[in-house]
Amino acid sequence: MGKYWQATAYRKHLTDILPGCFARKLAKLRALLAPSTPGDDEIELLAELMSLPNSADRLNLSAQRKREKLFEALLRQLEACEPSKPVLMVLEDAHWIDPTSRELLDLMLDRVKRLSVLLVVTFRPEFRHVWSGQPHVTTLGLNRLGSRDGAALVEQLGGNARFSEDVVDEIVEHADGVPLFVEELTKAVLESSDRDDRVAAVLAVRPSSSLAIPATLHASLIARLDRLGRIAKEVGQIGGRYAATRLAHFEATRHFERGLATLSALPETPARDGLEIELQLARGLSLFTAGGYSSTGAADAYVRARELAEQQGDASQLFMALYGLWQANIGSGTLVGAHRLSKRLLQLTPSAAEEGLRLQAHHSAWTTCLLAGAPGAAREHSEAGRGLYDPERHRTHSQLYGGHDPGVCAHYMGAQAHWVLGYPDKALAIGSEGLALAEHVADPLSLEFALVFNAMLHLDRGESELALQLVESAEALAAEQRLGFLIEPRFVRGAAFSAQGAFDESVACLRDALTGPRARTARRTTEHSGSSAPSRSSC
């Protein structure tokens, strides 16, 4: 019992001291940044980046806008350092850089040309960049290490090991002048249990392919993590998911793919399959977030997750896989497939099921049915969804399912269904409730959708001026938050102009809408859905 009470007391001690510790760190950050930071918003974003207490969520920024504001804050800190004294920045091994850091580096390269900053970047020849030829950029080529320098590096790393000349020469020969490989092979030899013939021992237990020059950061990190043991490797793998929570979905996708690659070396067991399902589901979500619902890679990830989840019998994982596949079918305009998957989701979530999953099953159904020309069924599912929805309990659903709030969607899609069924006043009431809910939830994409769908509703009611006001609000929000559009607002604007008799403005607006890249995507979706829509009765 003594150890139990000691552990309990220690946990209480941590609970008592951690808030104060975080508060002190946050105070130091504020003091450091305040002179060069124009407002609290940037401090909140930087505190979130450093995992300190923050209220960044209250900013209600879209993922892209938050990313841009964070870049602006970091660049402003660089500019603030420069007036007092020249700045030296060093970035090593840029060929391993992640996409988000690469984007920030490109912004820095453009910014430093007017600052007293020396930015030194090292990278391998295969690294592609657009800096060459710029007047403020100088490129220097460095050769591989010669035998003498390679040997000196081996002896330095060896320390008191006192390698023989033959051992040093063999390491240098296999490393082929690459400093990192000199380091990795030397460490492997030092840690070999065979002290009489270290290099031979290492080469005997490692195939030649594993001793090839590391082409990516992953190869080097895995080698180092292997030496540190199982716990260190698990911590490294947790970094896939951390990247995804920080909106770094390109990086997260790479981490997930590397994690899947390592699973191939494990025996086929239920535990291994469970890990793959988790990685495939997370990978699919990141691919959707980064590339949209037409991402074929995301669809492949969800197909594989579904196969494994069917075998495992895990209802929750199977639901997530099926929901991802439903999104892929909606994104490609394949309504027959979407309808089939929506029915399966409803079957998996009877009335006694967890209400969050049941809500999302109805979410899939009201969307599919309305697009398929079954407004009656769409109305029933949207009403069921509104009954299940709670803005606090389901606040995180916008991050997991479809990128928008299901309660807001149930309102604006339900309003459309009521309008088609001949209930204009009910449609207006539900649509207005949805807009108010979107403003309360404060999710930018959900608010944009609610504005556009309500604009369409007012346009149907002959209230073109109100429709134009809502479209203008949606476009302003999209510009501020760097959002895309589910429905091209210029079509709605053109229809409103036509209703007002402003035909020249209407034609110009519609032509503009038809020539953009979003219009081409919409036409492809229409072509897919036109040949595959189920009948009205199928919903």
C-alpha positions in Angstrom: 0.0 0.0 0.0 2.9 2.3 0.6 3.9 2.4 -3.0 0.2 3.1 -4.0 0.0 6.1 -1.7 3.4 7.3 -2.9 2.2 7.1 -6.5 -1.1 8.9 -5.6 0.8 11.7 -3.8 3.1 12.1 -6.8 0.2 12.4 -9.2 -1.4 15.0 -7.0 1.9 16.8 -6.9 2.1 16.9 -10.7 -1.5 18.1 -10.8 -0.7 20.9 -8.5 2.5 22.1 -10.1 1.8 21.7 -13.9 -0.7 24.5 -14.3 1.7 26.9 -12.6 4.6 25.7 -14.7 2.6 26.2 -17.9 1.4 29.6 -16.8 5.0 30.7 -16.2 6.1 29.5 -19.6 3.2 31.3 -21.2 4.1 34.5 -19.4 7.7 34.2 -20.6 6.5 33.7 -24.1 4.2 36.7 -24.0 7.0 38.9 -22.5 9.4 37.7 -25.3 6.9 38.2 -28.2 4.9 41.3 -27.0 7.3 44.0 -28.4 7.1 42.6 -31.9 3.6 41.2 -31.9 0.7 43.5 -32.9 -2.0 41.6 -31.0 -3.0 38.7 -28.8 -4.1 36.5 -31.8 -0.5 35.8 -32.9 0.6 35.0 -29.3 -2.3 32.5 -29.0 -1.3 30.8 -32.3 2.4 30.6 -31.3 1.4 29.3 -27.8 -0.7 26.6 -29.5 2.3 25.7 -31.7 4.4 25.2 -28.5 1.7 23.2 -26.7 1.2 25.9 -24.1 -2.2 26.9 -22.7 -4.0 29.0 -25.3 -7.4 30.1 -26.6 -6.6 29.8 -30.3 -9.9 28.0 -30.9 -11.8 31.2 -30.1 -10.3 32.8 -33.2 -12.6 30.6 -35.3 -10.1 30.4 -38.2 -10.2 27.9 -41.0 -7.3 25.5 -41.3 -5.7 27.5 -44.2 -6.2 30.9 -42.6 -4.7 29.6 -39.3 -1.7 28.3 -41.2 -1.2 31.7 -43.0 -1.5 33.7 -39.8 1.0 31.4 -38.1 3.4 31.9 -40.9 2.9 35.7 -40.7 3.6 35.6 -37.0 6.8 33.6 -37.4 8.1 35.9 -40.2 7.3 39.0 -38.1 9.5 37.5 -35.3 12.3 37.2 -37.8 11.9 40.8 -38.9 11.8 41.9 -35.2 15.2 40.3 -34.6 16.9 42.1 -37.5 16.9 45.8 -36.5 19.0 45.3 -33.4 21.8 43.2 -35.0 22.4 41.0 -38.1 20.8 37.5 -37.9 22.4 34.2 -38.9 20.0 31.3 -39.6 21.1 27.7 -40.5 18.9 25.0 -41.9 20.6 21.7 -42.5 19.5 18.8 -44.7 16.7 20.6 -46.5 16.2 17.5 -48.7 14.4 16.0 -45.7 12.2 19.0 -45.1 8.4 18.5 -44.6 5.9 20.4 -46.8 4.9 22.9 -44.2 8.4 23.8 -43.2 9.3 24.0 -46.9 6.5 26.5 -47.4 7.8 28.6 -44.6 11.3 28.4 -45.9 10.2 29.7 -49.3 8.5 32.6 -47.6 11.7 33.3 -45.7 13.8 33.2 -48.8 11.6 35.9 -50.3 11.6 38.0 -47.1 15.3 38.0 -46.2 16.3 39.7 -49.4 15.4 43.0 -47.8 16.7 42.2 -44.3 20.2 41.9 -42.7 19.9 38.1 -42.5 22.3 35.4 -43.6 20.3 32.2 -44.2 22.5 29.1 -44.8 20.7 26.1 -46.2 22.4 22.7 -46.8 20.9 20.1 -49.1 21.7 17.1 -51.4 21.7 17.6 -55.1 18.3 15.9 -55.6 16.6 18.7 -53.6 14.5 20.8 -56.0 14.1 24.5 -55.4 13.4 27.7 -57.3 16.0 29.9 -55.7 18.8 29.7 -58.2 19.4 32.8 -60.2 17.9 35.2 -57.7 20.3 38.0 -57.0 20.3 37.5 -53.2 21.1 33.7 -53.4 24.5 32.2 -53.8 24.9 28.4 -54.4 28.1 26.5 -53.4 28.7 22.9 -54.4 30.2 20.6 -51.8 31.8 17.3 -52.7 31.6 14.0 -50.8 34.1 13.5 -48.0 37.5 12.3 -49.2 39.2 9.3 -47.5 41.2 11.5 -45.1 38.2 13.5 -43.9 36.1 10.3 -43.7 38.7 8.6 -41.6 39.0 11.7 -39.3 35.2 11.6 -38.8 35.3 7.9 -37.9 38.1 8.3 -35.4 36.3 11.3 -33.8 33.1 9.3 -33.5 34.9 6.3 -32.2 36.4 8.2 -29.3 38.2 5.8 -26.9 37.4 2.8 -29.1 40.6 3.1 -31.0 39.7 1.5 -34.3 42.4 -0.2 -36.2 43.4 1.3 -39.5 41.7 -1.6 -41.4 38.4 -1.0 -39.6 38.5 2.7 -40.3 39.3 2.1 -44.0 36.4 -0.4 -44.3 33.9 2.0 -42.8 35.1 4.8 -45.1 34.8 2.5 -48.1 31.3 1.4 -47.3 30.1 5.0 -46.4 31.1 6.3 -49.9 31.9 9.8 -48.6 28.4 10.5 -47.2 28.9 12.0 -43.7 25.6 10.7 -42.3 26.3 7.2 -43.4 29.8 7.4 -41.9 28.1 8.3 -38.6 25.5 5.6 -38.8 27.9 2.8 -39.8 30.4 3.9 -37.1 27.8 3.8 -34.4 26.5 0.4 -35.6 30.1 -1.0 -35.4 30.6 0.5 -31.9 27.4 -1.2 -30.7 28.2 -4.5 -32.3 28.7 -7.4 -29.8 31.6 -8.8 -31.8 34.5 -6.7 -30.8 37.1 -8.7 -32.7 35.7 -8.0 -36.1 33.2 -5.2 -35.8 32.6 -4.3 -39.4 32.2 -7.9 -40.5 29.8 -8.5 -37.7 27.6 -5.6 -38.7 27.7 -6.6 -42.4 26.8 -10.2 -41.5 23.6 -9.3 -39.6 22.6 -6.5 -42.0 21.8 -7.2 -45.6 23.6 -5.0 -48.1 20.3 -3.3 -49.0 19.9 -2.1 -45.4 23.3 -0.6 -45.6 22.6 1.5 -48.7 23.0 5.2 -48.3 19.9 6.5 -46.6 17.8 8.3 -49.2 15.3 9.8 -46.7 15.1 11.0 -43.2 12.9 8.0 -42.4 15.8 5.5 -43.0 18.1 7.3 -40.6 15.5 7.8 -37.9 14.4 4.2 -38.0 17.9 3.1 -37.5 18.4 5.4 -34.5 15.0 4.5 -33.0 15.8 0.8 -33.3 18.9 1.4 -31.2 16.9 3.3 -28.6 14.3 0.5 -28.2 10.6 -0.1 -28.5 9.3 2.8 -26.4 11.3 5.4 -28.4 9.9 3.9 -31.6 6.3 4.2 -30.3 6.9 7.8 -29.3 8.2 8.5 -32.9 5.1 6.9 -34.4 2.8 9.1 -32.2 4.2 12.1 -34.1 1.7 10.7 -37.6 -1.2 11.7 -35.5 0.2 14.8 -33.8 1.0 16.2 -37.3 -2.6 15.7 -38.3 -4.0 17.5 -35.2 -1.8 20.4 -36.1 -3.3 20.7 -39.6 -0.1 19.5 -41.2 -1.9 16.9 -43.3 0.7 16.5 -46.0 3.2 15.6 -43.3 0.7 13.5 -41.5 0.0 11.5 -44.7 3.7 10.8 -45.1 4.0 9.6 -41.5 1.0 7.3 -41.9 2.4 5.8 -45.0 5.7 5.2 -43.3 3.9 3.6 -40.4 2.0 1.3 -42.9 5.3 0.4 -44.5 6.8 -0.8 -41.1 3.7 -2.9 -40.5 4.6 -5.1 -43.4 7.5 -6.5 -41.4 5.1 -7.7 -38.6 3.4 -11.1 -38.5 -0.3 -11.1 -39.5 -2.1 -11.0 -36.2 -5.4 -9.3 -35.1 -3.3 -6.8 -33.2 -1.3 -5.9 -36.3 -4.5 -5.6 -38.4 -6.0 -3.3 -35.8 -3.0 -1.0 -36.0 -3.3 -0.9 -39.8 -7.0 -0.1 -39.6 -6.2 2.9 -37.4 -3.4 4.1 -39.7 -5.6 3.7 -42.9 -8.5 5.6 -41.3 -6.2 8.4 -40.2 -4.5 8.5 -43.6 -7.8 8.7 -45.4 -9.0 11.6 -43.3 -5.8 13.5 -43.9 -5.9 12.9 -47.7 -9.5 14.1 -47.8 -8.6 17.2 -45.8 -5.6 18.0 -48.0 -6.9 17.0 -51.4 -10.7 17.0 -51.2 -13.3 14.2 -51.5 -12.2 13.2 -55.0 -8.9 11.9 -53.6 -8.3 8.4 -55.0 -5.7 7.7 -52.3 -8.2 8.4 -49.6 -10.7 6.0 -51.2 -8.0 3.3 -51.4 -7.2 3.8 -47.7 -10.9 3.4 -46.7 -11.3 0.3 -48.9 -8.4 -1.4 -47.2 -9.7 -0.3 -43.7 -13.1 -1.7 -44.6 -11.6 -5.1 -45.6 -9.7 -5.4 -42.4 -12.5 -4.1 -40.2 -15.0 -6.6 -41.7 -12.5 -9.4 -40.7 -11.9 -7.9 -37.2 -15.6 -7.4 -36.4 -14.9 -3.9 -34.9 -18.2 -2.0 -35.5 -16.8 1.4 -34.8 -13.8 1.0 -37.1 -16.1 -0.5 -39.8 -18.4 2.5 -39.5 -15.5 5.0 -40.0 -14.3 3.1 -43.0 -17.7 2.9 -44.6 -18.3 6.6 -43.9 -15.0 7.5 -45.6 -16.1 5.4 -48.6 -19.5 7.2 -48.7 -17.7 10.5 -48.8 -15.5 9.3 -51.6 -18.6 8.3 -53.6 -20.3 11.6 -52.9 -17.2 13.4 -54.0 -17.0 11.6 -57.3 -20.8 11.9 -57.9 -21.4 8.2 -57.7 -24.8 8.3 -56.1 -25.6 4.6 -56.5 -22.5 3.7 -54.4 -23.2 6.5 -51.9 -26.8 5.3 -51.4 -25.7 1.7 -50.8 -23.1 2.8 -48.3 -25.5 5.1 -46.5 -28.0 2.2 -46.1 -25.2 0.1 -44.6 -24.3 2.9 -42.2 -27.9 3.1 -41.0 -28.0 -0.7 -40.5 -24.8 -0.5 -38.4 -26.4 2.1 -36.1 -29.9 1.0 -34.8 -31.8 3.2 -32.4 -29.8 1.9 -29.5 -26.5 2.7 -31.1 -24.1 5.5 -29.9 -25.9 8.7 -30.9 -22.9 10.3 -32.5 -22.6 7.4 -35.0 -26.4 7.4 -35.5 -26.3 11.1 -36.2 -23.6 10.6 -38.9 -25.5 7.7 -40.5 -28.5 10.1 -40.9 -26.1 12.7 -42.2 -25.1 10.4 -45.0 -28.7 9.6 -45.7 -30.2 13.2 -45.9 -27.4 14.3 -48.2 -27.7 11.2 -50.5 -31.5 11.3 -50.7 -31.7 15.0 -51.5 -29.1 14.7 -54.2 -30.8 11.6 -55.6 -34.2 13.4 -55.9 -35.9 11.9 -52.8 -36.8 15.0 -50.7 -39.3 13.2 -48.5 -36.7 10.8 -47.3 -34.1 13.6 -47.0 -36.6 15.5 -44.8 -37.1 12.5 -42.5 -33.4 11.9 -42.0 -32.6 15.6 -41.5 -35.3 15.8 -38.8 -33.9 12.7 -37.1 -30.4 14.3 -37.2 -31.7 17.5 -35.7 -33.2 15.5 -32.9 -29.9 13.7 -32.1 -27.6 16.7 -32.5 -26.1 18.5 -29.6 -23.8 21.4 -30.4 -21.5 20.7 -27.4 -21.3 16.9 -27.5 -20.8 16.9 -31.3 -18.6 19.9 -31.7 -15.6 17.8 -32.8 -17.6 16.1 -35.6 -16.7 18.7 -38.1 -13.1 17.5 -37.8 -13.9 13.9 -38.2 -16.9 13.8 -40.7 -17.0 15.9 -43.8 -15.3 19.0 -42.5 -18.5 20.7 -41.5 -21.0 20.7 -38.6 -23.7 18.0 -38.9 -26.3 20.0 -37.1 -25.9 23.0 -39.3 -26.0 20.7 -42.4 -29.2 19.1 -41.1 -30.8 22.5 -41.0 -29.9 23.9 -44.4 -30.3 20.6 -46.2 -33.6 20.0 -44.4 -34.7 23.5 -45.5 -34.1 22.6 -49.1 -36.1 19.4 -48.7 -39.0 21.3 -47.2 -39.0 23.8 -50.0 -39.1 21.1 -52.7 -41.9 19.4 -50.9 -44.0 22.6 -50.9 -43.5 24.0 -47.4 -41.9 27.4 -48.0 -42.5 28.9 -44.5 -41.2 25.8 -42.8 -38.2 25.8 -45.1 -37.4 29.5 -44.3 -37.7 28.9 -40.5 -35.4 25.9 -40.5 -32.9 27.6 -42.8 -32.8 30.7 -40.5 -32.3 28.4 -37.5 -29.4 26.7 -39.3 -27.8 30.1 -40.0 -28.1 31.1 -36.4 -26.7 27.8 -35.3 -23.7 28.2 -37.7 -23.0 31.6 -36.2 -23.1 30.0 -32.7 -20.9 27.1 -33.6 -18.5 29.5 -35.4 -17.0 26.9 -37.7 -16.1 28.9 -40.9 -16.9 26.2 -43.5 -20.2 25.4 -41.9 -21.1 29.1 -41.8 -20.2 29.5 -45.5 -22.4 26.6 -46.5 -25.3 27.9 -44.5 -25.0 31.3 -46.1 -25.0 29.9 -49.6 -27.8 27.5 -49.1 -30.0 30.2 -47.4 -29.2 32.5 -50.4 -30.5 29.7 -52.7 -33.6 29.5 -50.6 -34.3 33.2 -50.7 -33.7 33.1 -54.4 -36.3 30.4 -54.8 -38.7 32.5 -52.8 -38.2 35.5 -55.2 -36.2 37.5 -52.6 -33.3 38.2 -54.8 -31.9 41.2 -52.8 -31.7 39.0 -49.6 -30.0 36.3 -51.7 -27.4 38.7 -52.9 -26.7 39.9 -49.4 -26.1 36.4 -48.2 -23.9 35.5 -51.2 -21.7 38.6 -50.5 -21.3 37.6 -46.9 -20.3 34.1 -48.0 -17.8 35.4 -50.5 -16.3 37.8 -47.9 -16.0 34.9 -45.4 -14.4 32.6 -48.0 -11.8 35.3 -48.9 -11.0 36.0 -45.2 -10.7 32.3 -44.2 -9.3 31.0 -47.5 -12.2 28.6 -48.1 -13.4 26.8 -51.1 -17.1 26.5 -52.2 -19.3 23.5 -52.3 -21.7 25.4 -54.6 -20.2 28.2 -56.8 -21.8 31.4 -55.5 -21.5 33.2 -58.8 -24.2 30.9 -60.2 -26.5 32.1 -57.4 -25.4 35.7 -58.0 -26.1 35.4 -61.7 -29.6 34.0 -61.0 -30.3 36.8 -58.6 -29.3 39.4 -61.2 -31.5 37.7 -63.8 -34.5 37.8 -61.3 -33.9 41.5 -61.0 -33.8 42.0 -64.8 -30.1 42.8 -64.8 -29.5 40.4 -67.7 -26.1 41.7 -68.8 -24.7 41.4 -65.3 -26.3 38.0 -65.0 -24.7 36.7 -68.3 -21.3 38.1 -67.3 -21.5 36.5 -63.8 -22.6 33.1 -65.2 -19.9 33.1 -67.9 -17.3 33.9 -65.2 -18.5 31.0 -63.1 -18.4 28.6 -66.0 -14.8 29.3 -67.0 -13.0 28.7 -63.7 -11.4 25.5 -62.4 -14.2 24.9 -59.9 -16.6 24.8 -62.8 -14.7 22.1 -64.5 -14.7 20.1 -61.3 -18.5 20.6 -61.0 -19.0 19.4 -64.6 -17.0 16.2 -64.0 -19.1 15.5 -60.9 -22.4 16.1 -62.8 -21.3 13.8 -65.5 -20.6 11.0 -63.0 -23.8 11.5 -61.1 -26.0 11.9 -64.1 -25.4 8.3 -65.1 -25.7 6.7 -61.7 -28.5 8.4 -59.7 -30.8 5.9 -58.0 -34.6 6.2 -58.4 -36.7 8.3 -56.1 -38.1 5.3 -54.3 -34.6 3.9 -53.4 -34.1 6.3 -50.5 
